[in-house]
């Protein structure tokens, strides 16, 4: 086992930027849980916009650093892949929040909180995985965390089948049905994006261990 940081002393800047990106993704999920428990009259999308702007700025900064840096602590394509995967998470969460607030009058009684909690758990695991990169290529720890991500994603897949079953049997309003399924699928997609980012990290560590 070794730390790639020893190869190039300025590697911290990429670790720090990727860690900040993972934190931004997790912040968006915290904002989502807060939104779902906030009365309609007090709801705001500002925290989602802030997380989205921060993620966008970080992604741009990482891209600029890749251009300006001759030697990188990780392979360039790996940094780009992880940067792109992390960038997508707040974007999808903001999309859910925007549509949820628009449709609240129709689906205010639908429980999205449990799914949002799963997404927050996925982002927490992902944040741990990103944080481990600067300390070396510990394949065993990364694999365990990646397995947890896949378990969360698998449970999300199982639950969405239950939601479909319930909607097919009990939902008589076609517009409400479409809105509800669309929102659940957006949350499912966000969890999938966490899994994708975890897979990128796992392959980086696997390749360098």
C-alpha positions in Angstrom: 0.0 0.0 0.0 1.3 3.5 -0.8 0.1 7.0 -1.0 0.1 8.7 -4.4 0.5 12.0 -2.6 4.2 11.1 -2.1 4.7 11.2 -5.8 3.7 14.8 -6.2 3.6 17.2 -3.2 0.9 19.4 -4.7 -1.6 16.6 -5.0 -3.5 18.0 -2.1 -5.3 20.5 -4.3 -7.1 17.7 -6.2 -7.9 15.8 -3.1 -9.3 18.9 -1.4 -11.3 19.9 -4.5 -12.8 16.5 -4.8 -13.6 16.4 -1.1 -15.3 19.7 -1.3 -17.3 18.4 -4.3 -18.5 15.4 -2.3 -19.4 17.7 0.6 -21.4 19.9 -1.7 -23.3 16.8 -3.0 -24.1 15.8 0.6 -25.1 19.3 1.5 -27.8 19.2 -1.2 -29.2 16.0 0.3 -29.3 17.7 3.8 -31.2 20.6 2.2 -33.6 18.1 0.6 -34.5 16.4 3.9 -35.0 19.9 5.4 -37.2 20.9 2.5 -39.4 17.9 2.9 -40.1 18.7 6.6 -40.7 22.4 6.0 -44.2 23.9 5.5 -45.0 24.9 2.0 -45.2 28.6 2.9 -41.6 28.5 4.2 -39.9 26.4 1.6 -37.0 27.8 -0.3 -34.7 26.5 -3.1 -31.8 28.8 -2.2 -29.8 26.1 -0.5 -30.1 23.9 -3.6 -29.0 26.7 -5.9 -26.1 27.4 -3.6 -25.0 23.7 -3.6 -25.4 23.6 -7.3 -23.4 26.8 -7.9 -20.6 25.5 -5.6 -20.5 22.2 -7.4 -20.3 23.9 -10.7 -17.5 26.2 -9.5 -15.6 23.2 -8.1 -16.0 21.2 -11.3 -14.7 24.2 -13.3 -11.7 24.7 -11.0 -10.8 21.0 -11.2 -10.9 21.2 -15.0 -8.7 24.3 -14.9 -6.2 22.7 -12.5 -5.9 19.7 -14.8 -4.9 22.0 -17.7 -2.4 23.9 -15.5 -0.8 21.0 -13.7 1.9 19.0 -15.5 1.9 16.0 -13.1 -1.3 14.9 -11.3 -1.7 12.9 -8.2 -4.2 10.6 -9.9 -4.5 9.9 -13.6 -6.2 12.8 -15.4 -9.0 10.7 -16.8 -9.8 9.3 -13.3 -10.0 12.8 -11.9 -12.2 13.9 -14.7 -14.5 10.9 -14.3 -14.9 11.4 -10.6 -15.3 15.2 -11.1 -18.1 14.5 -13.6 -19.8 11.9 -11.4 -19.9 14.2 -8.4 -21.1 17.1 -10.4 -24.3 15.4 -11.4 -25.6 14.7 -7.9 -26.6 18.2 -6.7 -27.9 18.9 -10.2 -30.4 16.0 -9.9 -31.3 16.9 -6.3 -32.1 20.5 -7.3 -34.2 19.1 -10.1 -36.3 17.1 -7.7 -36.7 20.1 -5.3 -37.9 22.4 -8.1 -40.5 19.9 -9.3 -41.5 18.9 -5.8 -42.3 22.5 -4.8 -44.3 23.0 -8.0 -46.4 19.9 -7.5 -46.8 20.1 -3.7 -50.5 20.9 -3.9 -51.1 17.5 -5.6 -48.6 15.3 -3.8 -48.2 16.9 -0.4 -49.3 13.7 1.3 -46.7 11.5 -0.4 -43.8 10.3 1.7 -40.5 11.1 0.0 -38.6 11.4 3.3 -37.5 7.8 3.5 -36.1 7.9 0.0 -34.4 11.2 0.7 -32.8 9.6 3.8 -31.5 6.8 1.6 -30.0 9.3 -0.7 -28.3 11.2 2.2 -26.9 7.9 3.4 -25.5 7.2 0.0 -23.9 10.6 -0.1 -22.4 10.1 3.3 -20.8 6.8 2.2 -19.6 8.5 -1.0 -18.0 11.3 1.0 -16.1 8.8 3.1 -14.8 7.1 0.0 -13.6 10.4 -1.5 -11.9 11.3 1.8 -10.0 8.1 1.9 -8.2 8.8 -1.4 -5.7 11.1 0.0 -4.6 8.5 2.5 -3.6 5.8 0.0 -5.1 3.0 -2.0 -6.8 1.0 0.7 -8.8 -1.4 -1.4 -10.4 -3.4 1.4 -11.9 -0.3 3.0 -13.0 1.2 -0.3 -14.6 -2.1 -1.3 -16.6 -2.3 1.9 -17.9 1.2 1.4 -18.7 0.6 -2.2 -20.6 -2.5 -1.2 -22.6 -0.4 1.2 -23.4 2.0 -1.7 -24.6 -0.9 -3.8 -26.7 -2.2 -1.0 -28.4 1.2 -0.6 -29.0 1.3 -4.4 -30.3 -2.2 -4.4 -32.8 -1.4 -1.6 -33.9 1.7 -3.6 -34.6 -0.4 -6.6 -36.6 -2.8 -4.5 -38.6 0.0 -3.0 -39.4 1.6 -6.3 -41.0 -1.6 -7.4 -43.2 -1.5 -4.3 -44.1 2.1 -5.2 -45.1 1.1 -8.7 -47.2 -1.8 -7.4 -49.0 0.5 -5.0 -49.6 3.2 -7.6 -50.9 0.7 -10.1 -53.4 -0.7 -7.6 -54.5 2.5 -5.8 -53.7 5.7 -7.8 -56.8 6.7 -9.7 -55.7 10.3 -10.7 -53.5 9.9 -13.8 -51.8 13.3 -13.3 -51.0 12.6 -9.7 -49.7 9.2 -10.7 -47.3 10.7 -13.3 -46.0 13.4 -11.0 -45.5 11.0 -8.1 -43.6 8.4 -10.3 -41.5 11.1 -11.9 -40.4 12.5 -8.5 -39.6 9.0 -7.2 -37.6 8.2 -10.3 -35.6 11.4 -9.9 -34.6 10.4 -6.4 -33.8 6.9 -7.7 -31.6 8.5 -10.4 -29.7 10.6 -7.7 -29.0 7.4 -5.8 -27.8 5.8 -9.0 -25.4 8.7 -9.5 -23.9 8.1 -6.0 -23.4 4.5 -7.0 -21.7 5.6 -10.2 -19.3 7.9 -8.4 -18.5 5.1 -5.9 -17.7 2.8 -8.8 -15.3 5.4 -10.2 -13.5 5.5 -6.9 -13.4 1.8 -6.5 -11.8 1.4 -10.0 -9.3 4.1 -9.2 -8.2 2.3 -6.1 -8.3 -1.1 -7.7 -6.1 0.2 -10.5 -3.6 1.8 -8.2 -3.5 -0.7 -5.3 
